[in-house]
Every structure is written in structure tokens, then in C-alpha cells.
Amino acid sequence: MALSNRSPTLGGAAARALVAASDLAVLATLSTRLESCGLQVIARVEDIESSSWDIDPRPDLVLVRVEQGQEMAAYYIGRAASERGIATLFVAAHHQALAIDALIHAIPHSVLAEEPLSDEILAAKITTALTSLTAGMTANQG
């Protein structure tokens, strides 16, 4: 069941997402939760340190579940996504949030969400990330 009557869209089409997490159960859960928010999950990546996350069609949002010790890999994914005009949503445990927050301040169109993460907060963070992306597109066109 969708969280709202409106699905996140970009240019009138449902937003596409790539989900990356090291744990298969977490990967499946996050994918399902994104789909419940109205996103189309087009790819799942089990190894965030893999360089094969760049796919076609290009996602509008990359969600990265960051485990301890994966902070730099997450940073590089976020930088690469930003350079391609893709928003990034980092999800991390509360005790990691400060370290990750310091890294992602330099990445445009990126948002941090701390676990535990309610459906409402997840939907709000997705909206924030996609809105920053579309605002950046508008600013670059003007």
C-alpha cells in the first residue's frame, strides 16, 4: 500500500531507484519499502563496494544502507551518483550518523536518514532527495 496518493515522480514518470545493501534481508526490506512509497526499484546491489552499481536505465535515486566500515564506499557512490545527476539517500544506524553526515555534506542531492526509520520519515527523506535533484535541474536550466 502506498503511503500517499502521489508517487514520487520526475518528469511525470514514477521515480526509479537503485537499492544497495550488504545484507540480502535488508536489501529486500528496503526495496519493498521503496516500492510502497511509489518508487520503481530497477536494481538491487548486494555489495556497495562494487563498482557495478551504474546501470541503464539510470535511476533517479540511489538508496545506500551504510554498515560500519563502509562509509568511504558510500561516499564514493554518492559522489558518482551526484556527478550523474542522481539523488542519493544514505540510511545508517544512529551511532554512524555523525561520521556519515560529515562525509555527505560535500555531495549535492544527498540526504541522510537514521535508523530506525518509520515509513513516514522514509517517504519524507525520499521527497527531500528528489526535490533537491529537481531544484538543481531547474537552477541549471535557468
N, C-alpha and C positions, 0 to 999 in steps of 0.2 A: 504494500500500500504506500503510495506516495505521501510525502509529508505535507505537501501543499497542492493547490490546484494548478500551480505553474511549475513546470520543469525548468531547470536551468537551461538556457538557450544562448546560442551565439549565432547571430545572423538568421534567426528564425528556426534553426535546427537544434535538436537536442544536443547538449554538450557531450563530447566524447572524453572518456577518461582512461588513463593507464594506471594500474594499481601495482605497487611494488612493496613486497614484504618478505622477510626471510622465513617466516613460518607459514606453512600451507593453510592451516586452520585460520590464522589471522588474515591471510590473503583472501580466502573465501568469504570470511565475515565482512571485511571491508568492501569487497566487490558487491556483495548483496546489499550492504547499507548504501553504497553509492547508487545502485540501481533503484533502491527505494526512494532516493532523493530525486529520481528522474534522469540521472545521467546514463549514458550508454557506455558500459565498460567494454572497451575494444581490445584490451590486452592486460595480461597479468604476468608480472615478472617476479620470480621467486628469489632471485639473487640481486639485491640492489647494487652490489659491487660489479655487476655485469655491465658491459658497455652495449649490450644488445637491446636496450630499452627504447631506442629510437626507431619507431615503426611508421608504417604507412597503412591506413590514413593517419595523419598526425592527430594526436589527442589535443583537446583544449585544456585539459587539466591532468597533471601527474600527481597522484597521491603516493607519498612515500612514508611508510611506517618505519621509523628510525629506532633501531635497537642500540644498546650501549656498544660503543666501539665503531659504529657505522656513521658517525657524524660527518666525517670528511667525504665519504662516498655520497651521502645525502646532499652535501653542499655542492659537489660537482654535478650531480644530477640536476639540482635546482638551477645552477649556472647555465648548463647546457639547455635546459628547458626554456629559461628566460631568453637566451640568445635566439631561440627558435620561435619566440612569441607564444610560449605555453606557460600557463599559470601552474604553480606548484603549491600543494598543501602537504606540509610535513605534520605527521602525527607522532607524538612521543610521550613517554611517561613523564609525569610531573617532575621527577628528580633530574631528568635530562633537559628539561625545557630551557633553562638558563643558558646552557652551553650551546644548544641548537639555535636559540634566539639570537645569540651573539653572531653566529655564522651567517644566518639568513638575512640579516639586516642589509647586507650588500647585494641581495638578489631581488631584482624587481619582480613584481607579480607573485610573490611568495607569502604564504601565511602559515603560522604555526598553530596547531591545535593540541592541547594537552589532554591526555587520558586521565581518568575515564571521560568518555566523550558521549554526551547524550545525542539523540537524533536531531534535536533542535539546534544544538551547538554545531554539529556536523553540517547541517543544512546552511546555517549562517556563515560558517567558515568557507564553504564552497561558494556561496554567493559573493562573499568578500573577495575571494581569489579571482573569480570570473569577472567581477565588476572592475577590479583593478586592471585586468587584462583589457577589457573593452574600453576603459577610460584611457589607457595607454595607447590603444589603437586610434582612438578619436584624437588624442593630443598629437600623435604623429602624423595624422592626415591633415590637421589644421595648420 
